[in-house]
Amino acid sequence: MVETANHQHPQGPPPAQAQPLGGARGPLFAPNEQFQHLQYCIHSNPRWVETFILGFQHYIVMLGSTVLIASILVPLMGGTHGDKARVIQTLLFMAGLNTLVQTMIGTRLPTVMTASFAYIIPVLAIINDLSDETFASEHQRFLHTMRTIQGSLIVASFVNIVLGFSRVWGSLTRLFSPVVLVPVICVVGLGLFQRGFPQLANCVEIGLPMLIILVITQYLKRIIPISHTYVERYGLLFCIAIVWAFAAILTAAGAYNNVKEQTKQSCRTDHSFLIASAPWIKIPYPFQWGTPIFRASHVFGMLGAALVTSAESTGTFFAASRLAGATPPPSHVLNRSIGLQGLGTLLEGIFGSVVGTTASVENVGLLGLTHIGSRRVVQISTSFMIFFSIFGKFGALFASIPLPIFAAIYCVLFGFVAAVGISFMQFANNNSLRNFYVLGLSLFLGISIPQYFVMNTDMTTGHGPIRTGGGWFNDIFNTIFSSPPTVAIIVGTLLDNTLDAKHEVNNRGLPWLLPFHRRNGDSRSDEFYNYPMRLNEYIPTRFF
């Protein structure tokens, strides 16, 4: 592609053109399907040393959500620090396996599959239901709760499996236009704002310097050109090392000896007790907590969470395709990816994870921050996830990074993903008031409705604002409407396909997006999404 500034005008007077409003003079930027500043796209690879360093960086970024989920749920279940360490190890092990499967035979996009926050509300409901039961010890309560969660995850996984392999989910995504994709991808990032500055503010003296240094690195690579490549690719690791060392100095100096317990948990580098309690070597194995327990009353909330993860992952996949230099994922690719996500959740239940799986938003943001969308980098990151899940002491060292450091990282990466969502609007009519109505209402309700549900949800019981006589109904819809991407998909798809839809086909951007929905609609899609090692030549198309 050629920059418009490099075009040479022909000799003679230029053709008459309509002047912009106000007589403004400036360049006009044509729509661009691929970002111009990506150094490596989906199928190009850095050198092996760089690939391993970048893969380790992806591992560090996904670690924050894993530790946070375990830190929230395990103490409420009666688990010890040792139990929390084993739960983190299991989550890391399954994240490695699920990521490897997705990048090999799923979407084939450079997306990390990690623990999902969508399952927290139904898990809290299970914990609350078991709180009245009597157990011989708190450890027995923990084991019983884990077995109950296992059973619910196993059943809920079939929602993704059926939606994906029955091709229902792909048929739904055919209703998407760029006008729908914009709010969905935006709220995939913006809807996670509670994990940004509010979490950072739990320890401002650590989180705020991390955020400031992250921003400064963007200026540093321009002030010192010789450092541009290193700062751009590895700046995040440098920032983490600096602020983590600063937090360790504050801890050793006794800065947090006489503060509240919550401040100690957020700021101290030795307050997670993971290093002392984690085993040296422990391989997660099926049914490690015992035989799963199946209760119908506990399944419904998990079913809603499984549906939510389908919506969240879909928005994340579209963002990843832009940042990896690929075409938007076709419907048949989304079908198999959601189906495999269901199989991943099934394995999560079998191996004893505390929540199901979803695509990691923060790792997609990292693709943009480093300008490297290589699939191989993410595949290499799975080796770190699996290695540190087995050798617990080493993994616990990095898991002890204070959470406000991760929160500062999220402020940048979640915002990056939201901005990628806005870029899809270039493929629709930017001057259509009808498009503004659909986009604005979907975006606002996609943030406002879930915020109402979260604010009115009791985080100790998992009970949300919908409180009818049917507990199953409450669990499903409280979970669904607590998810920004799910609400944005519901509102955006409904409005975009019913409000002057037939007369606004061109304005909606469908002529650009529809070819990508079809299997053979764009010749480039095979380059990005075909199975590796020419497996697609031996597998019938009905199994794609």
N, C-alpha and C positions, 0 to 999 in steps of 0.2 A: 504494500500500500504506500502511496506517495503523499507526502504532506502537501496541503493546498498552498502553503507558502512558497513551495518550490516550482509551482506552475509558472510558465512563461506566457505572457499575454501576446496574442498575435498583433502584427503591425496594423495601424489604422485606428480609427476611433472605436472605442468599446461599444458593445450593444447597449441600448437603453435599458436600464433596470429600475425597478421600483425602489425608491429610497427608504431605508428603515425609518421608523417613527422617530421624529426629533432630529433627523439628519445624522444619526449616529454612524460612525465608521468603525468597522472592526471585522475580524475574521469570522466566517461562518463555518462551524464544524459539522461535517457530515456524520451520519450514524456509523458506528464502527462495531463490527461483531466481535473483534478481538482487541484486547488492550495492547498498546504499542510498547509498553515498557517491561513486559515480562521477559526475564532473562532465560528462563527455561519453561517450556509449556509441558503439557501432560505426558508426552512421550519422548521428550529430550531430557538428558540427565547430566547433572554436574559430575565432577570427578569423584571417585569413590570416597576419598577422605572427606570432601565437602558433603557428600551424600550422608555419611554417617553422622557428622556433626549436626547437619540440618535435621536428620531423623531423631537424634537425641533431643533437639530443641522442640520437636513436635511432641515427644514423650513428656517433656517437662510441662508443656502448655496443657496437655490433657489431664495431667496429674491433679490439678487444682480441684476440678469438679468431682473427681473420684474420692479424694480425701474429704471434701466438704460433705458429700452425701453420706459417707460412712460416719463422719463426726456427728451428723444430725441424728441419724437413725439408730446406730448401735447402742448408745447410752440409754435411749428410750426403751430399748428392747431388753435391758438388763445385762448387756454385754460388757466385758472387761476391756482393758486396753489391748490385751492379747487377741480377743475376739475381733476388735476393730482392725487390728493389723491383718488378721486372716481374711476379713471381708475385703479389705483394700487389695490384698494379694489376689483374691478371686476376681474382683472387678477388673484388675489390670490384666490378668490372664485371659479373661473372656474378651476384653477390649482388643487385645492382640490378635486373638483368633478371628473375631468378627471383622476387624479391619482388614486382615489378610484376605479373608473370603470376599469381602466387598470389592477390594481393589483388584482381585484376580478374576472373579466370575460374576460380580454384582454390577454396580454402576461402572466399575473400572475408573472411577474418578478418584483423585487424591484426597479422600475424605477419611478421617479417623472415626471409628465407631466407639462410642463411650457410654458411660452410665447416664441414664435419663432422669432428669428432675421431674418429669411428668408422673412418675410412679410414686413420688413422695406422699401425695395426699392419700391414695388407696393404701399404702403401707402404714401410714399413721392411723388409718381407720382400723386396720388389722391389729395394730399394737393396742389401740384403745379397747377393742372388743375383748382382747385377752387380758386386759389389766385387772379384771375382777376375778380371774381364775387363780387358784392357789397352786404354787409349785414348791418343790422341795428346796430350791435355791434360785437365785437370780440367774445363774448360768442355765438352769433347766428352763426357765422362762425364755431366755434368749434362744436356746435350741428349738423349743416348741414354736416360737414365733418365726424363726428362720424356716422351719419345715412347712409352716402354713403359707409363708410367702412363696416358697418353692412351688407348692401346689398351684397357687393362684397364677404364678408366672407361666407355668407349663400350659394351663388352660388358655390364658390370655394370648399366648404366642400364636394360637391358631387364627386370631383375627388378622394379623399381618400375613400369615401364610395363605389364608383363603383370599384376602384382598389382592395379594400379589400374584399368586399362581393361577387364580381364576380370571386374571386380566381385568378385574373390576377397577382397580386403582388406576391403571393406565387409561381406561375409558373415561374416568373422571378427569384426569389431567388433560385430556383432549379438549375440555371445556375452558381451559386456561387461555388467556390472552396476555400480552405484555401489561395490560392495565390491571390484571389480577396478580401477576407475578410481582409487580412493584410493591404493593402493601404486604404481600405474604413474606417476601424476602426481607423487607424492612423490619417487620415485627419479629422475624426470627432473631435479628440482632437487638432491636430496641426493646423487645419484650423481656429481655434478660437484664434490664437496668438495675434490678434489685441486687444482682450479683456484682455490680460495678461499684459506684461510689458509696452507696450505703454500707457495703461490706468493707470497702477501703477505710471508711470513717471509724471502724472499730479500733483501728490503730493508725492514727493520722501520721505519727512521726515515722512510720515505716512505709505506709501506703502512698502518701503524698510525694515523698522524695522519689519513689519508684515511678510514679506517673510523670513527674517533672523530668526525670532523667530520660525516660522513654521519648518524650517530646523533644528534648534537647538533641538526642541522637539524630533526629531528622534534619536538624540544622548543621550538626557536626559533619555529616557526610558531604555537605556542600561547602562548608568552610575549609575543610581539609580534604581536597579531592583524592589524595593518595589513600585515604582510609575509606573511601566511598563503598567499595565492594564489601569489606569486612564489617563495617558498621551496618550496612543494609541487610546483610545475610545473618550475621551473628550478634547484632546489637542487643537483641533481647536477652541472650545468655549473659552478655557482659553486665547488663543492668541488673539481672537477677543476682549474679555473683556479688556485685557491689553492695546492693541493699541487704542481701542475706547476711553478708559479713558485718554490715552495720548493725543489723538486728542482733546478731550474736554478740557483738561488743556491748550493746545496751543490756542484753541479758546477763552477761558475765559481770558487768559493772554494778548490777543490782538495781537497775532503773525500774524494774517491775516487781520488786520484792514486796512493796506495800501498796499494791493497787488491787482493784476488784478482780474477782476470779475471771470474769468475762474478758477483761483486759489482758490478763495473763495468758489466756487461751489464744487470744488473737495476736499478741505481740511476742511472746517468748518463743525462742527456738527449741526449747527443751520441754515444753509443756504438753506436747502431744503424746509423750511416753511411747512412741512407736518403736524407736531404736531399741529400747530396753526390752520391750515385750514381743517384738517380731522374732520368729524363728530364723535360724540361719538358712535352713533349706526346708521348703515345704511346697510340694506340688499339689495344686488343687485337683480334686478328683470328684467324680460324680457322687452325689448324695453324701457329701462329707459331713453334713449336719444330721443325717438320718433320713428316714423314709418321708417323702413329701406327704403333707396333710391336705386333703381337698375338702373345702367348705364352700358351698354355693353362695353363701352370704358374703364371702370375701372376694369372689371372682369378679363381680360386676364392675367394681371400681378399676380393677386391672384391665378389664376389657376396654373401658374408656381410655385408659392410659395408652394401651396398644394402638388404638385409633389415633390418638394425639401424636404419638411418635411417628406415625406414617406421614402426617401433615408436616411435622417439624423437619423430618429428614428430607422430604420432597423440596421444601424451600431451601434447605441447606445444599442439596444436590445442584439445584439451579445456580446458586451463588458460586459453588465450587467449579461448575462448568465454565463460568465467565473468568474466574481467576486462574484456571488451568489452561486457558486458551482453547477450549473445546466448544463444540456446538451444544445447544441445549439438549439435555438427555431425551431421547425418544420415548414414547409410551411403553414399548416393549422392554426397554432398559429399566424404567421405573417399576414395571411389574416384577421383574426378576429381583430387583434390589429390595423392594418391600417384602417380597416372599422370603428372600434370604435373611432379611432383618428379623422376620418372624422365626426362622430357624435359629437365628442367633439368640433370640429371647428364650426359645425352647431350651437351648443349651445353657443359658443363664440359669433357668429354673433347675435344670438337672445338676449343674455344678454348684448351685447354692449361692448365687448372687442375690443381693438384697433388692436390686431393681433391674429393669430390662435395659435394652440398648437403643441408642439413637445416634444420628450423625452429629459430630462435634462442631458446633458453630465457631468456637474459638480457634480451632485448628484450620478452618477455612479462612478465617481472618488472617492467620499467620501466612497463608499462601500469598496474600496481597501485600503484607508487610515486608516479606522477604523478596517479593517479585519472582518467586520460584514455585511453579505449579506442577513440579515433576511427580509422577505417580510413584516412581521408585523410591523417592525420599520418604513418602508415607509408608511404603511397604517395609523399608528398613527400620522405621520407627517401631514396627511391631516386634522386632527382635529385642528392643529395649524393654517394651512392655512385658513380654514373656520372661525375659531374663530376670528383671527386677521383681516379678511376681513370684518367681521360684526362690531366688536368693533374697530372703526377706530383709535381712539387716541392711543390705546395700540399698534396696528400694525404700526402706524406712528413712534412710538419711535424707533423700530428696523429698519424701513425703512430709518431712518436718519443716519445710519452708513455710513461713507464716502465711496464712490465707490472704491478708491484705495485700501482699505482693502479687498474688494471682488476681485479686480484684482490680488492681491498677492495670494489669495486662488486659483484663477484660474490657476496661473502659476504652482502650484503643481498638482491640480486635472486634468486639461486638459492633462498635461504631463503623468499622471498616465494612463489615458484612452488610449493615443497613445501607451504607452508601452504594454498595454494589447493586442492591435492589433498585435504587433510584435510577441507575444507568439503563435499566430495561425500558424506561419511559421513552428513550430516544427512538424506539422502534414503533411507537404509536404516535398519534397526533397530539403534540404538546400544547396545542391551542384549542382543543375541544373542551368546552365546558361540561359536556356530558361525561367525558373521561375524568375530569377533575372531580365531579360529583362522586363517581364510583370509587375512584382512588382515595379521595379524602375521607369518605364515610367508612370505607373498609379499613383504612389506616387508623382512624380515630377509634372506631369501635373495637378494632383488633387490639388496641392498648387499653381502652377504657373498661370494656366488659371484663376481661381477665383481672384487671386491677381491682374492680369491685368484688369479684369472687375471692381473690386472694386476701383482701382486707377483711372480708367477712368469714374467713375460714379459720376455725380454731386449730392452730398448728399442734396442739397436744392430742386432739381427738380425730382430726381430719374431717370434721363436719363442716360443710360449706353452707352458703345461704339458702340453697334449695333443700328444704326439710319437710318432705311430704311423709305420708304413712308408709311409702314403699322405700325401704332402705336401698334396694338395688337401683331404683330410679335416681335417688339422690346421688349415689356414688358415681354413676356413669356421667350424669350431666354436670355435676360439680367439677369433675375432672376435665371434661371436654371444654367447658366454658372458662376454665382457668388457664387455657392455652392460647396465647396470642396468635400463633400461626393458624391454628384450627379455626378460630373465630374469623380471622381475615379471609381464609379460604371459603368459609360458609357465606359470609356477607358478600365478598367480592365476586365469587362465581355466580351467586344468585342474581345480583344486580347486573353484572356484565352480560349475562345471557338472557335477561328478560327486559332490560331497559333499552328500547330501540336497537336491539341486537342486530336484526337483519339489515337495517338501513345504515349501520355504523361499522360494517365489517372492516373497511379500510382504515377508518379512524382508530379502531381497536387494535390495529397492528397484526391482525390475523394472517394477512398474506405473507408476512415475514415468518411467523411462528408455526403455521400449519405444516409446512414441509418437514419441519423437524419432528413433529409428532409421529409421522409415518415412518415405517421401517426403512423404506428406500426413498424417502423424500429428499434427502440430501446425501450426496456421495461421500461427504466428509465424515458423516456419522460412523460409518464402518471403520474408518481409521482410528477413531477414538474409543468405540464401544464394543468392537468385536472381541470374542474370547481370545485369550493368548494361545500361542502355538497352533494357530489355525484350527482350533477345536470346533469353530462354527461350521467348518466344512463337513464335520462328522456327526453333528448334533442336529436332529430335525428342527425346523423353525418353530414348531409348536412348543418346544421346550425353551425357547429363548426368553 
